[in-house]
Amino acid sequence: MPTAPETARNGQADLIEAITEAVRDGDNRTVRRLLARFAELATITDLYALRDALDTARPSAAHG
């Protein structure tokens, strides 16, 4: 059975996945809502995970 911090991490991973999907879909309203939720829960490590997830979701042509 997962511990409380582990369960929270799984929830944050799901939240990061939802944010990247909303970004990919161009759903700005959902992105703002999910980022607000993420801000309530995030640690600095989570910010790096979000950045990495968004980088992989971005099409190659959009880089640089």
DAFEN-V883934 format. One record per residue. N is the residue number from 1. RES is the residue in one letter. SS is DSSP state (helix for helix, strand for strand, loop for the rest). NEAR is the number of other C-alpha atoms within 8 Angstrom. Layout:
BEGIN
((N	RES	SS	NEAR) (N	RES	SS	NEAR))
END
This chain:
BEGIN
((1	M	loop	2) (2	P	loop	5) (3	T	loop	6) (4	A	helix	6) (5	P	helix	6) (6	E	helix	8) (7	T	helix	9) (8	A	helix	8) (9	R	helix	8) (10	N	helix	8) (11	G	helix	8) (12	Q	helix	12) (13	A	helix	8) (14	D	helix	8) (15	L	helix	10) (16	I	helix	12) (17	E	helix	9) (18	A	helix	9) (19	I	helix	12) (20	T	helix	11) (21	E	helix	8) (22	A	helix	12) (23	V	helix	11) (24	R	helix	9) (25	D	helix	6) (26	G	loop	6) (27	D	loop	9) (28	N	helix	8) (29	R	helix	6) (30	T	helix	9) (31	V	helix	11) (32	R	helix	8) (33	R	helix	8) (34	L	helix	11) (35	L	helix	9) (36	A	helix	8) (37	R	helix	8) (38	F	helix	11) (39	A	helix	7) (40	E	helix	6) (41	L	helix	7) (42	A	loop	10) (43	T	loop	6) (44	I	helix	6) (45	T	helix	7) (46	D	helix	9) (47	L	helix	9) (48	Y	helix	8) (49	A	helix	9) (50	L	helix	9) (51	R	helix	8) (52	D	helix	8) (53	A	helix	11) (54	L	helix	10) (55	D	helix	7) (56	T	helix	7) (57	A	helix	8) (58	R	loop	9) (59	P	loop	7) (60	S	helix	5) (61	A	helix	4) (62	A	helix	6) (63	H	loop	6) (64	G	loop	2))
END
